[in-house]
């Protein structure tokens, strides 16, 4: 009986080690895949959004990965939209929120519709809208996401 338990413990430990190794390999793969890219999370969303507007030139050429929903204004050209998130200032009053996001330029042939939820990988560029300079994310890679996630 004790040999059987020892064997199960060894096999169980081997399985856990294998699982941890696989998780480590996936983490390294994700790091290598996205190294040199700014990955937007709920913790850094507002900070990167503000910083990229304040210091546009320091962001030009940097890669970014961000998710949100497509928000289209009538005055945008066909390939432009805001990849938006809703920010709620007071959780007890959802109407106390507002929309924020990154101005994006679509380098694909796909015409997005308002409220589609996507994740993009792109590069910061600089452009103008209403005679003001803005950081613009030019992207050619996207995937649809099931919900509005960061």
Secondary structure, 3 states (H helix, E strand, C coil): CHHHHHHHHHHHHHHHHHHHHHHHHHHHHHHHHHCCEEECCCCCHHHHHHHHHHCHHHHCCCEEEEEEEEECCCCCCCCEEEEEEEEECCCCCHHHEEEEEEEEEECCCCCCCCCCEEEEEEEEEEEEECCEEEEEEEEEEEEECCCCCC
